[in-house]
Amino acid sequence: MKFELTDLRKQISDIEIINDLRTVANNLEKHSLKMREYCKANGSQYNYQTAKKRFGSWETVLKNAGLETEKSIHGIEYGETALKTELLINDLISVAKKLDNPKFTISDYETYGKYGSATIQKRFGGWNNAKKKAKLEIGRNYNTSIEEYLQNILDLWTHYGRQPKYAEVVKPLSKYNISSYENKFGSWRLALEKFIEYVNSESVDENIEPQFIELNKEKISNLKETKKEIKIKRTPRGINLRLRFTVLKRDFFSCRKCGRAPAKDPNIILHVDHINPWSKGGETVIENLETLCEQCNLDKSNVL
């Protein structure tokens, strides 16, 4: 089974983006918008990166929406790479003073900073590098693995029952901020492409150790009956991310027993489970796996 991403232009039309900008501008009672103002907190459905990529530049976005273009007080629009490094560092220091907390987080900066955490991370090659440049304390190390980021995408995909959008990468549904994905992969789209590349790969995970069961079989050799211990290789008991996604998508991200799904009821939690238990000889292959909600999986366990 091969998976593909939804085409961006089929997913969101130009007029939908333009109308969304106009809605945000009306909400703020403004004739122009800065990139950082075009956000979910102000009522947007999409994000400034989607708009910029579609039309080529923020200025072009505003013109197409019939909005005025304006420069920031520094003569450069917020978020552009032409911002001077000292402006970014000074803003980090300013936020630290405002919060009286040199260990403030990416989320804090999104709320109180001028330029957006994605701009900071791209300029300095990471959030902690930026904090070091500004001589501020590092609150935590961001050593999240690629597989953890991909697992988070799978969790979001399962919740919505479809490809998650940029604006939907928010807490508490998402463990990581969208800026973390932009820093790690370059953009949300590239993160999705990495996810699809991973789940389409047929290679076996190198970190999964083969599992074995030991059987005693009688063997006659040279007319003498002996017992020989034979090791039989089996599939691992654990279900990796690639296989989980394949099963969930096949089952339309819903329970095969009761039909309930997180997309309809956010309280529903889905599991991928063996039909014939692994402990009883069932293998970890797609034919022996099914999607069950937490309750149906519990009921099944009670019966077994």
Buried (B, 14 or more C-beta within 10 A) or exposed (E): EEBEEEEEEEEBEEEEBBEBBBBBBEEBEBEEBBBBBBBBEBEBBBBBBBBBEBBEBBBBBBEBBEBEBEEBEEEBBBBBEEBEEEBBBEBBBBBBEEBEBBEBBBEBBBEBBBBBBBBBBBBBEBBBBBBEBBEBEEBEEBEEEEEEBBBBBBBBBBBBBBBBBBBBBEEEBBBBBBBBBBBBBEBBBEBBBBBBEBBBEEEEBEEEEEBEEEEEEEEEEEEEEEEEEEEEEBBBEEBBBBBBBBBBBBBEBBBBBEEBBBBEEEEBBBBBBBEEBBEEEBBBEBEBBBBBBBBBBEBBEEEE
